[in-house]
Amino acid sequence: MIYYFSGNGNSKWVAEKLSFLIQEKVLNISNFILDCRMPRSAGKYSSVGIVLPLYAWYVPQPVIHFLERLDGMISPSAYRYVICTCRNYAGTAMERLRRHYYFDSAWSVIMPNTYIPKYKIDPEDVAMSKIDAAEKRLLDISVNVLECKKGIRDVRHGLLGLARTYIINQIFVNHIDCKLMTLDEEKCTGCYVCYKTCPMGNIDMVNHKPSWKDKCIACMGCVNVCPEEAIYYGKETAHRRRYHLDMLLSDRKRR
Ligand SMILES: Cc1cc2nc3c(=O)[nH]c(=O)nc-3n(C[C@H](O)[C@H](O)[C@H](O)COP(=O)(O)O)c2cc1C
């Protein structure tokens, strides 16, 4: 079984690719978080994979809480692995995560940038070459997973991993601010795509317009997915191009 969490489609894509390669089912962690429940069948699987994105060199808090509860539900003999997706570096996220959730092996997979408040999106050729490289990497990972290889830590740490994962992550979490979510009412067509995309169920639709509650994890899903680019997170995003994997891949298919 593969459980995944995804704000912008990258980790979902990784989970689904891997699912095809190893012929295992995928389940979206977001559904469990939204319904405040746990996957009751977790104990029956002999292999349990987790695919998740890193936001500021660590795992989003609601996902940690889910994994802490999942930890005790998995069969003691099961093979357990984690794949984190990030735009370049993971810091010491996997080491920190292992204090909350046990796993035998871990990999990082580099995917296009989604954090548009700080960095521009990758140019299309760069994004596509990351996706091609990820596809090849997943082939290797799938072989290791099928052989239940233990002790693998194939994660790109980058510089100052500890400081980024512990200190900068804490600053990032403390500064997440739902009030920075802004809607351009003129542009918004009330299509509900943001509402359907939010992995935290943090959007209410009021008169067919999004209104944000207080559970935002700053994943940028709603900002990136809005077809009218009507949603901003702070001033920086107003003029930034958006990225969403499904949109990138469907644009490419159309051409
Ligand atoms: C709030 C936020 C913070 C991020 N921080 C990092 C980071 O610390 N290191 C990194 O390499 N990528 C970072 N990224 C990029 C994402 O980890 C990467 O694009 C990931 O594949 C997104 O997965 P998703 O589409 O499943 O949400 C960040 C993205 C967001 C939205």
The ligand as an SDF file (V2000), in Angstrom:
LIG
                    3D

 31 33  0  0  0  0  0  0  0  0999 V2000
    5.5470   26.0180    1.2920 C   0  0  0  0  0  0  0  0  0  0  0  0
    6.5290   25.2680    0.4710 C   0  0  0  0  0  0  0  0  0  0  0  0
    7.8280   25.0760    0.9620 C   0  0  0  0  0  0  0  0  0  0  0  0
    8.7520   24.3580    0.2120 C   0  0  0  0  0  0  0  0  0  0  0  0
    9.9900   24.1290    0.7510 N   0  0  0  0  0  0  0  0  0  0  0  0
   10.8840   23.3880    0.0560 C   0  0  0  0  0  0  0  0  0  0  0  0
   12.1380   23.0580    0.6290 C   0  0  0  0  0  0  0  0  0  0  0  0
   12.4220   23.3690    1.7840 O   0  0  0  0  0  0  0  0  0  0  0  0
   13.0420   22.3920   -0.1110 N   0  0  0  0  0  0  0  0  0  0  0  0
   12.7700   22.0170   -1.3950 C   0  0  0  0  0  0  0  0  0  0  0  0
   13.6410   21.4390   -2.0460 O   0  0  0  0  0  0  0  0  0  0  0  0
   11.5520   22.2460   -1.9400 N   0  0  0  0  0  0  0  0  0  0  0  0
   10.6100   22.9300   -1.2380 C   0  0  0  0  0  0  0  0  0  0  0  0
    9.3760   23.1740   -1.7810 N   0  0  0  0  0  0  0  0  0  0  0  0
    9.0340   22.5810   -3.0730 C   0  0  0  0  0  0  0  0  0  0  0  0
    8.2120   21.3060   -2.8800 C   0  0  0  0  0  0  0  0  0  0  0  0
    8.7620   20.4980   -1.8760 O   0  0  0  0  0  0  0  0  0  0  0  0
    8.1550   20.4640   -4.1520 C   0  0  0  0  0  0  0  0  0  0  0  0
    7.8010   21.2350   -5.2420 O   0  0  0  0  0  0  0  0  0  0  0  0
    7.1930   19.2870   -3.9360 C   0  0  0  0  0  0  0  0  0  0  0  0
    7.4060   18.3440   -4.9620 O   0  0  0  0  0  0  0  0  0  0  0  0
    5.7440   19.7260   -3.9100 C   0  0  0  0  0  0  0  0  0  0  0  0
    4.9410   18.5790   -3.8160 O   0  0  0  0  0  0  0  0  0  0  0  0
    3.3490   18.6080   -3.9200 P   0  0  0  0  0  0  0  0  0  0  0  0
    3.0190   19.0640   -5.3180 O   0  0  0  0  0  0  0  0  0  0  0  0
    2.9570   17.1800   -3.7400 O   0  0  0  0  0  0  0  0  0  0  0  0
    2.8440   19.5330   -2.8940 O   0  0  0  0  0  0  0  0  0  0  0  0
    8.4170   23.8660   -1.0640 C   0  0  0  0  0  0  0  0  0  0  0  0
    7.1230   24.0820   -1.5620 C   0  0  0  0  0  0  0  0  0  0  0  0
    6.1790   24.7620   -0.8100 C   0  0  0  0  0  0  0  0  0  0  0  0
    4.7960   24.9770   -1.3400 C   0  0  0  0  0  0  0  0  0  0  0  0
  1  2  1  0
  2  3  1  0
  2 30  2  0
  3  4  2  0
  4  5  1  0
  4 28  1  0
  5  6  2  0
  6  7  1  0
  6 13  1  0
  7  8  2  0
  7  9  1  0
  9 10  1  0
 10 11  2  0
 10 12  1  0
 12 13  2  0
 13 14  1  0
 14 15  1  0
 14 28  1  0
 15 16  1  0
 16 17  1  0
 16 18  1  0
 18 19  1  0
 18 20  1  0
 20 21  1  0
 20 22  1  0
 22 23  1  0
 23 24  1  0
 24 25  2  0
 24 26  1  0
 24 27  1  0
 28 29  2  0
 29 30  1  0
 30 31  1  0
M  END
$$$$
